[in-house]
């Protein structure tokens, strides 16, 4: 009699997508534009985790989805810090321009 082999469940496609988008958003945070993909990585990761938890025999990749979510969160925080820094520097520049020249 042939016994069924234990086969690992395949990775959930959104888990892989969350990981990939999270990596791109975190690595690209220096360029600012790819960091905007951080929220997308969070969404994909949460969606994949929900699907994996509902049907764990069908899908694997829980850790990969979680990693994608974490990378997306980090990239989103970096994007927020960069945006706030840009606004503060723009305000300081405007204040400096007003104090130096009297215009503005």
Secondary structure, 3 states (H helix, E strand, C coil): CCCCCCCCCEECHHHHHHHHHHHHHHHHHHHCCHHHHHHHHHHHHHHHHHHHHHCCCCEECHHHHHHHHHHHHHHHHHHHHHHHHHHHHHHHHHHHHHHHHCCC
